[in-house]
Amino acid sequence: MKKLFVGGLNFKTTEEILAEAFAKAGKVISAVVISDRMTNRSKGFGFVEMENDDEAEAAIAMYNEQELDGRKVVVNEARPLEKRF
Protein backbone atom coordinates (compact mmCIF):
# COMPACT_ATOMS: atom_id res chain seq x y z
CA MET A 1 0.00 0.00 0.00
CA LYS A 2 1.33 3.45 -0.89
CA LYS A 3 -0.07 6.84 0.12
CA LEU A 4 -0.05 9.71 -2.36
CA PHE A 5 -0.36 13.44 -1.72
CA VAL A 6 -2.65 15.30 -4.13
CA GLY A 7 -2.31 19.09 -4.06
CA GLY A 8 -4.04 21.89 -5.94
CA LEU A 9 -7.48 20.31 -5.81
CA ASN A 10 -10.57 22.21 -6.85
CA PHE A 11 -12.37 23.24 -3.64
CA LYS A 12 -15.46 21.43 -4.98
CA THR A 13 -13.63 18.10 -5.50
CA THR A 14 -15.14 15.40 -3.28
CA GLU A 15 -13.57 12.22 -1.96
CA GLU A 16 -15.77 10.29 -4.41
CA ILE A 17 -14.45 12.26 -7.41
CA LEU A 18 -10.87 11.75 -6.20
CA ALA A 19 -11.33 7.99 -5.69
CA GLU A 20 -13.07 7.58 -9.05
CA ALA A 21 -10.29 9.41 -10.90
CA PHE A 22 -7.46 7.46 -9.26
CA ALA A 23 -9.27 4.15 -9.78
CA LYS A 24 -8.27 4.52 -13.46
CA ALA A 25 -4.68 3.85 -12.35
CA GLY A 26 -5.46 0.92 -10.03
CA LYS A 27 -7.19 -0.13 -6.84
CA VAL A 28 -7.88 2.75 -4.45
CA ILE A 29 -7.84 1.77 -0.77
CA SER A 30 -8.93 5.22 0.45
CA ALA A 31 -9.30 8.80 -0.74
CA VAL A 32 -9.52 11.74 1.66
CA VAL A 33 -9.95 15.45 0.97
CA ILE A 34 -8.63 17.52 3.87
CA SER A 35 -10.99 20.19 5.16
CA ASP A 36 -10.71 23.08 7.57
CA ARG A 37 -12.06 22.13 11.02
CA MET A 38 -13.76 25.48 11.58
CA THR A 39 -15.39 26.08 8.19
CA ASN A 40 -15.55 22.47 6.92
CA ARG A 41 -14.31 23.85 3.57
CA SER A 42 -11.74 21.93 1.53
CA LYS A 43 -8.13 23.01 2.03
CA GLY A 44 -7.38 22.09 -1.61
CA PHE A 45 -5.39 18.95 -0.97
CA GLY A 46 -5.90 15.33 -0.06
CA PHE A 47 -4.44 11.85 0.11
CA VAL A 48 -5.09 8.70 -1.90
CA GLU A 49 -3.92 5.26 -0.81
CA MET A 50 -3.23 2.87 -3.68
CA GLU A 51 -3.02 -0.90 -3.28
CA ASN A 52 0.60 -1.25 -4.43
CA ASP A 53 3.67 0.67 -5.60
CA ASP A 54 3.10 -0.02 -9.31
CA GLU A 55 -0.43 1.40 -9.18
CA ALA A 56 0.80 4.39 -7.17
CA GLU A 57 3.51 5.09 -9.77
CA ALA A 58 0.90 4.79 -12.53
CA ALA A 59 -1.34 7.30 -10.71
CA ILE A 60 1.56 9.75 -10.33
CA ALA A 61 2.41 9.43 -14.03
CA MET A 62 -1.26 9.81 -14.98
CA TYR A 63 -2.16 12.85 -12.83
CA ASN A 64 0.94 14.81 -11.74
CA GLU A 65 0.85 18.25 -13.42
CA GLN A 66 -2.40 17.28 -15.17
CA GLU A 67 -5.92 18.65 -14.91
CA LEU A 68 -8.34 17.02 -12.47
CA ASP A 69 -11.81 18.47 -11.92
CA GLY A 70 -10.82 21.71 -13.66
CA ARG A 71 -7.53 22.35 -11.78
CA LYS A 72 -3.92 21.39 -12.46
CA VAL A 73 -2.87 19.11 -9.60
CA VAL A 74 0.41 17.93 -8.10
CA VAL A 75 0.65 14.24 -7.20
CA ASN A 76 3.58 12.65 -5.41
CA GLU A 77 4.39 10.14 -2.71
CA ALA A 78 3.16 11.36 0.67
CA ARG A 79 5.86 12.12 3.23
CA PRO A 80 5.44 11.04 6.84
CA LEU A 81 3.81 13.60 9.12
CA GLU A 82 6.47 15.66 10.87
CA LYS A 83 6.22 16.38 14.58
CA ARG A 84 4.97 19.84 15.45
CA PHE A 85 6.03 21.65 18.60
N, C-alpha and C positions, 0 to 999 in steps of 0.2 A: 504494500500500500504506500502511495506517495501523495503528499499534500502539496497543492499548488496555490500560489498567491495570484489573485486576479485583481489588478488595479485599473482605475479609470472607468469603472462601470457607470452606466447611465443610472441616475438616481431612481428610475422607475423599474430597473431590472430586478426581477424577483428570483428567489432561490430555484423556483421551477424552471424559469427561462435559462438560468445558469446551468442547471443539471441537464436540461434537454440539449443545450448547445454542446456541452462537453461529452455527452453520451455518443456523439458522432465520432469521437476519438477512442472510445472504449467504455468499460464499465465504471460508472460513477458510484462511489460508496456514499458520499455526502457532498452537499453544496450548501454553503452558508454565505449570506450577504450580511455584512456587519452594519448594525445600525446604532445611532446615537441613543444612549439610555434615556435622555431627557425628552427628546423630540420624537423618538422612534423613526427618524428619517434615516435613509441609507447614508453611509459615510462614503460610498463610491468605491468600495473594495470588498473582496470576499475571498473565500477559500473553497477549493474543490479537492476532494480526495479521490484519487483514481486507484483502481484495483492493483495495478502493477507499474513498474518503471517504464516499460515499453509504451503503455497506454498514456502515461504521464508525458513522456517525451513527444508522443504523437500530438497530444493536446497542446503542448507548448508550441510545436512547429505549426499547428493549425491556427492558433489564435493569437500568439504574441505579435504585437504591432498590427493587428487586424481589427476590423470593425465587428463589434458585437452589440446588438440592440442599439445601433445608431452612434456608438462611441468607439474610438480606437482604444483598445485595452492593452495592458502589459500583463503577460503571463510568465511566471517563472517558479522555480521550486521554492516553497515556503521555508523561511529560516526559523529556527527555534525561537520561541519568545524569550526576549532578554529580560533579566531581572530589573525591576524599577525600584528606586530608592525613595 
